[in-house]
Amino acid sequence: MAIISRGIEAPVAFHVANNVLFTTVNTVMADGEAFAIDRSTDSGDASLLILGAVNIAMVALVWLRERRARAVSSR
């Protein structure tokens, strides 16, 4: 994302948003209880699919924005 946007701001903002979203989704899915982050094999659930989709969408949005900005600046 830093290469696409030619800066560090987008990746930092994305990282913060990703952490907040991860915590919120896992808290909601755990019904407000404490949740453990299990990183072992075959431990994924729906929250990881949601976060994966959001990650891909955010990189695509940054790429589209930068593509438009470059097209406007080259005119």
C-alpha positions in Angstrom: 0.0 0.0 0.0 2.9 2.4 0.7 4.3 1.7 -2.8 0.9 2.3 -4.4 0.1 5.5 -2.5 3.7 6.7 -2.5 3.5 7.5 1.2 3.3 6.1 4.6 0.0 7.7 5.6 -2.4 5.2 3.9 -0.7 2.1 5.4 -0.6 3.6 8.9 -4.3 4.6 8.7 -5.1 1.2 7.3 -3.2 -0.6 10.1 -5.1 1.4 12.8 -8.5 0.8 11.2 -7.7 -2.9 10.7 -6.8 -3.3 14.4 -10.0 -1.5 15.5 -12.1 -3.6 13.1 -10.4 -6.8 14.2 -11.1 -6.0 17.9 -14.6 -4.9 17.3 -15.6 -7.9 15.1 -14.1 -10.4 17.6 -15.7 -8.7 20.6 -19.1 -8.8 18.9 -18.7 -12.4 17.8 -17.6 -13.4 21.3 -20.8 -11.7 22.8 -18.7 -9.2 24.7 -16.6 -11.8 26.4 -12.8 -11.9 26.2 -11.5 -13.5 23.1 -8.3 -15.3 22.4 -6.3 -14.9 19.2 -5.5 -18.5 18.1 -3.0 -18.5 15.2 -2.6 -22.2 14.9 -3.5 -24.2 11.8 -7.2 -24.6 11.0 -8.3 -22.2 13.6 -9.8 -19.5 11.4 -13.5 -18.5 11.6 -15.8 -16.0 10.0 -14.0 -13.0 11.5 -10.9 -13.8 9.6 -12.9 -13.9 6.3 -14.4 -10.6 7.1 -11.0 -9.0 7.8 -9.5 -10.6 4.7 -12.2 -9.1 2.5 -11.8 -5.7 4.1 -8.1 -5.8 3.6 -8.4 -6.6 -0.1 -11.1 -3.9 -0.5 -8.9 -1.3 1.2 -5.9 -2.0 -1.0 -8.2 -1.9 -4.1 -9.6 1.5 -2.9 -6.2 3.0 -2.4 -5.1 1.7 -5.8 -8.2 3.2 -7.5 -7.7 6.5 -5.8 -4.1 6.8 -6.7 -4.8 5.8 -10.3 -7.4 8.6 -10.6 -5.0 11.1 -8.9 -2.3 10.2 -11.4 -4.6 10.5 -14.3 -5.7 14.0 -13.2 -2.2 15.2 -12.5 -0.9 14.0 -15.9 -3.5 16.1 -17.8 
